[in-house]
Amino acid sequence: MTFFDSELIKKARSFIDTCVLSGTVGYERPIMVAYHGDGDGCCAAYFLKRYLNDRPIHFYWVGTPDFDFAKAEMYICRQKPFLSVFLDMPVYNRPQMIENLCLQGKVLVYDHHYPGVWDGCNHKSDLLYINPIIHQNGVAFPTTLFAWELLRKKSEFENHVLFMGLFTETWLDRISAIEPPDPSYQRRLKEVAKRIHASFLIQDMESTHYALNFLFKASNKPQEPLQAHEEYRTLENIYNLIQNEKSWIVLRLKEDIKRLVHPKYILKKIESRIRLCGLIASELRWHYPHLVIGIWQRWKNRYYCELRRGRECTTNLASLIERLKMEAPLITGGGHPQAAAFTAHGNHFFEAIDKLKRYITSPGKNESLSS
């Protein structure tokens, strides 16, 4: 079973294989893989490593929701890669970065965020940009599914990694790509997936982080229980720290929300040394199915707002953020119809928050804000 057009997968394989054959003479220059450090991006990076087998790869984890591409570009350029791969990142608004990297080598981008204006680059033969929203009827297939389909052979371990990646993107009920494990093992995989996904919220590292290391080492001993690996205990400690903090904040927020009379949306500030706004917004959307949930916090001298919609809410959050970007000076902003985020400095952030409230409650919303 395949979820991507077979010609698109062939094109991606051919692009990668041609780059590898032409660029590994003496292994002087590496392949550079920049990936979003959440569960989807991490599992996708694992599959790409498996596809490239023994080729030398440098990994670079890009945190969110700020997507610090200026820092990423500096780091990647220093490595002088003959192939740069971006997994799960909205790079359509960084054309100059792509131009600069194409001057060094080839660039492949897989991005399933709603695209803004994408004009490509002058080095079109050096760039392969894949976005399923553009290429395949607007369905934003997760990055981990694309990377899994690149593999010509999938072991049981690879199928379990796919299961975990789809779980973190809430796609398990929409894609039956594999025969699911028995229910008890499914529960264990979901617990592991939560720990892989949560690990990027508390770290600030320049390269491969714990979750990706864990997947690589676990794949070398696929018969061992995943929870038995030493790296899993590190993920467990990080996860428990995050969950304890999240539970305490959610409890206080729910008490606060009870005081609201017929709210049209929920937009709340939190305070934490951990970037928890996304996890908390995701938690609250299950409790308020008809509403847009926005949780914001100050973290590392910036303000971050994460938006989620309840399962019965039809507001297209990606379109809402695109509208916001046209009228407010954001640092970054984007996402999917169900989940989106933006960052800004100081007064610019609060200006954006005020506009956001008006967009959500405006009776004259543009039709594109619903999907």
C-alpha positions in Angstrom: 0.0 0.0 0.0 1.3 3.5 -0.9 0.0 6.9 0.0 2.2 9.0 -2.2 2.2 9.1 -6.0 4.7 6.4 -7.0 6.3 8.8 -9.5 6.9 11.3 -6.6 8.6 8.7 -4.5 10.7 7.6 -7.5 11.7 11.2 -8.1 12.8 11.6 -4.5 14.8 8.4 -4.5 16.4 9.3 -7.8 17.3 12.7 -6.5 18.9 11.4 -3.3 20.6 8.4 -5.1 22.1 10.7 -7.7 23.4 13.1 -5.1 25.0 10.2 -3.1 26.7 8.7 -6.1 28.2 12.0 -7.2 29.1 13.3 -3.8 30.7 10.5 -1.7 34.0 10.2 -3.5 36.3 9.8 -0.5 33.5 10.8 1.8 35.0 14.3 2.2 31.7 16.0 2.4 28.7 14.8 4.5 25.0 14.6 3.9 23.2 17.1 6.2 19.8 16.3 7.6 17.9 19.1 9.3 14.7 17.8 11.0 12.0 19.1 13.3 12.7 17.6 16.7 9.1 16.4 17.4 7.9 12.8 17.1 7.1 13.2 13.4 10.4 14.8 12.4 12.5 12.5 14.6 11.0 9.3 13.2 11.4 10.7 9.6 15.1 11.4 10.3 15.5 7.8 11.5 14.0 6.5 8.2 16.2 8.7 6.1 19.3 7.3 7.9 18.0 3.8 7.2 17.5 4.7 3.5 21.0 6.1 3.2 22.5 3.1 5.0 26.2 3.6 5.8 26.6 7.0 4.2 28.1 9.7 6.5 25.3 11.9 7.8 25.3 14.9 10.1 22.0 15.6 11.9 20.8 19.0 12.9 17.7 19.4 15.1 15.6 22.5 14.5 13.4 23.5 17.5 10.0 25.0 17.2 7.9 27.0 17.1 10.5 29.6 16.2 12.3 27.6 13.5 15.6 29.5 13.9 16.7 29.1 10.3 19.4 31.8 10.5 21.2 29.6 13.1 20.5 26.4 11.1 21.9 28.0 7.9 25.1 29.0 9.6 25.6 25.5 11.1 24.8 23.7 7.9 27.0 25.9 5.7 30.0 25.2 8.0 29.6 21.5 7.3 29.8 22.1 3.5 27.4 19.3 2.7 26.9 17.9 -0.9 23.3 17.2 0.0 21.1 19.1 2.5 17.7 17.6 3.5 15.0 19.5 5.4 12.3 17.3 7.0 9.1 18.7 8.4 9.9 22.4 8.2 8.2 25.4 6.5 11.2 26.7 4.4 9.0 28.3 1.7 9.7 31.7 3.3 13.5 31.2 3.4 14.3 31.4 -0.3 17.7 33.0 0.3 18.8 30.2 2.6 17.8 27.7 -0.1 19.8 29.7 -2.7 22.9 29.7 -0.5 22.7 26.0 0.2 22.2 25.2 -3.5 25.5 27.0 -4.2 27.2 24.3 -2.0 25.3 21.3 -3.2 21.8 19.8 -3.7 18.8 20.5 -1.4 15.7 18.3 -0.8 12.8 19.7 1.2 9.8 17.7 2.5 7.3 20.1 4.1 3.7 19.3 4.9 2.8 22.7 6.4 0.4 24.9 4.5 2.7 26.8 2.0 2.9 30.5 1.6 4.3 32.0 -1.6 6.9 29.6 -3.0 8.9 30.8 -6.0 11.5 28.1 -6.0 15.0 29.2 -6.6 17.3 30.0 -9.5 19.1 26.7 -9.1 16.1 24.5 -9.9 18.1 21.5 -10.9 19.8 21.5 -7.5 16.5 21.6 -5.5 13.6 19.1 -5.0 10.8 20.6 -3.0 8.0 18.3 -2.0 4.8 19.4 -0.3 1.8 17.0 -0.4 -0.6 19.9 -0.1 0.6 21.1 -3.4 1.3 17.7 -5.0 -1.5 15.5 -3.7 -4.9 17.2 -3.3 -4.1 19.2 -0.2 -3.6 16.3 2.2 -0.8 17.1 4.6 0.7 13.6 5.0 3.1 13.4 7.9 6.8 13.5 7.2 7.4 10.2 8.8 5.1 8.5 6.3 7.0 10.0 3.4 10.4 8.9 4.7 9.0 5.4 5.5 7.8 5.1 1.9 11.3 5.9 0.6 12.5 2.6 2.2 12.3 -0.3 -0.3 12.3 -2.9 2.6 10.7 -2.4 5.9 11.4 -4.5 8.9 8.9 -5.0 11.8 10.9 -2.4 13.8 10.5 0.1 10.9 6.8 -0.5 11.0 6.7 0.1 14.7 8.6 3.4 14.3 6.0 4.4 11.7 3.2 3.6 14.1 4.8 5.9 16.7 5.3 8.7 14.2 1.7 8.5 13.0 0.5 8.4 16.6 2.2 11.7 17.5 0.6 13.3 14.4 -2.8 11.8 15.3 -3.0 10.0 12.0 -3.4 6.4 13.2 -7.2 6.5 12.6 -6.7 7.8 9.1 -3.9 5.6 7.7 -3.8 1.8 7.9 -0.3 1.6 6.4 0.7 -1.4 8.5 -0.9 -4.2 10.3 -1.1 -2.8 13.8 0.5 -4.7 16.7 -1.6 -6.4 19.3 -3.5 -4.0 21.6 -1.1 -4.4 24.5 1.9 -3.7 22.4 0.1 -0.7 20.8 -0.2 0.8 24.2 3.5 0.4 24.9 4.4 1.9 21.5 2.2 4.9 22.3 3.9 5.4 25.6 7.3 5.3 23.9 6.0 7.7 21.2 4.9 10.2 23.8 8.4 10.3 25.3 10.1 10.7 21.9 7.8 13.5 21.0 8.1 15.4 24.4 11.9 15.3 24.5 12.4 18.3 22.2 10.5 20.7 24.5 13.2 20.9 27.1 16.5 20.7 25.2 18.6 23.3 23.4 21.1 21.2 21.5 22.8 21.9 18.1 22.8 18.3 16.8 21.2 14.9 17.3 19.1 14.7 20.4 18.3 11.9 22.8 15.2 10.6 21.0 17.0 10.0 17.7 19.9 8.3 19.5 17.4 6.1 21.2 15.8 4.9 17.9 19.2 4.2 16.3 20.4 2.1 19.2 17.1 0.3 19.7 17.1 -0.6 16.0 20.4 -2.5 16.5 18.7 -4.7 19.1 15.1 -5.0 17.8 14.4 -8.1 20.0 15.0 -6.1 23.2 12.0 -4.3 24.7 12.2 -0.6 23.8 11.9 0.4 27.5 14.9 -1.7 28.4 17.4 0.6 26.6 19.5 3.0 28.7 18.5 5.9 26.4 14.9 5.3 27.2 15.4 6.0 30.8 16.7 9.5 29.9 13.6 10.1 27.8 11.5 8.8 30.7 13.1 11.3 33.1 12.5 14.2 30.7 8.9 13.1 30.1 8.1 12.8 33.8 9.5 16.3 34.5 7.4 17.7 31.6 4.2 15.8 32.6 4.3 16.9 36.3 4.7 20.5 35.3 2.0 20.2 32.6 -0.5 18.5 35.0 -0.1 21.3 37.6 -0.6 24.1 35.0 -3.6 22.4 33.3 -5.3 21.9 36.6 -5.0 25.6 37.4 -6.1 26.6 33.8 -9.2 24.4 34.0 -10.3 26.0 37.2 -9.8 29.4 35.6 -11.7 28.5 32.5 -14.7 27.4 34.6 -15.2 31.0 35.5 -15.8 32.0 31.8 -19.4 32.3 30.7 -20.0 30.9 27.2 -16.5 31.5 25.9 -16.0 31.9 22.1 -12.4 30.9 22.4 -9.8 30.1 25.1 -6.6 32.2 25.1 -4.5 31.9 28.2 -1.0 32.7 29.4 1.2 30.2 31.3 4.5 30.6 33.0 7.1 27.8 32.9 10.8 27.3 32.3 9.8 24.5 29.9 8.1 25.4 26.6 4.8 23.8 27.4 2.3 26.0 25.5 1.9 23.4 22.7 1.4 20.4 24.9 -1.2 22.2 27.1 -3.1 23.5 24.1 -3.2 20.0 22.7 -4.5 18.7 26.0 -7.2 21.3 26.4 -8.6 20.8 22.9 -10.1 17.5 24.0 -12.0 19.2 26.8 -13.4 22.1 24.7 -14.3 20.5 21.3 -16.0 23.5 19.7 -13.4 26.1 20.5 -10.1 27.4 19.3 -7.5 27.0 22.1 -4.6 29.3 22.4 -1.9 29.0 25.0 1.0 31.5 25.2 4.1 32.0 27.2 7.4 33.9 27.3 10.4 31.6 26.7 14.0 32.5 25.8 13.2 36.2 25.4 10.4 35.6 22.9 6.7 35.2 23.2 5.2 32.0 21.8 1.5 31.2 21.1 0.3 27.7 20.2 -3.1 27.2 18.7 -5.2 24.1 18.5 -8.8 23.5 17.6 -11.3 21.1 19.2 -12.4 18.1 17.3 -15.7 19.8 16.3 -14.2 23.2 15.5 -13.8 24.0 11.8 -11.5 27.1 12.0 -8.6 26.7 9.7 -5.7 27.7 12.0 -3.1 27.8 9.2 -5.2 30.3 7.2 -5.8 32.3 10.4 -2.0 32.6 11.0 -1.4 33.5 7.3 -3.9 36.4 7.8 -2.2 37.4 11.0 1.2 37.5 9.3 0.0 40.0 6.8 -1.1 42.4 9.5 1.3 41.9 12.4 5.1 41.9 12.6 5.7 38.3 13.6 9.0 36.5 13.8 7.6 33.3 12.5 4.2 31.7 12.1 2.5 28.8 10.4 1.1 25.3 10.8 -1.8 23.1 9.8 -5.6 23.6 9.9 -5.8 21.8 13.2 -2.6 23.2 14.9 -0.6 26.3 14.3 1.8 28.6 16.2 3.5 32.0 16.0 6.2 34.0 17.8 6.9 37.7 18.2 8.8 40.2 20.3 7.2 42.2 23.1 4.6 44.7 21.9 4.4 43.1 18.5 3.2 39.9 20.2 0.4 41.6 22.1 -0.6 43.4 18.9 -0.9 40.0 17.3 -2.9 38.6 20.2 -5.4 41.4 19.9 -5.8 40.8 16.2 -6.1 37.1 16.8 -9.1 37.6 19.1 -10.9 39.7 16.5 -10.2 37.1 13.8 -11.7 34.3 15.8 -14.8 36.1 16.9 -15.4 38.2 13.7 -18.7 37.2 12.0 -17.3 38.2 8.6 -14.5 35.7 8.6 -13.1 34.8 5.2 -14.4 31.4 4.0 -10.8 30.2 3.8 -10.6 30.2 7.6 -12.9 27.1 7.7 -11.9 23.6 6.6 
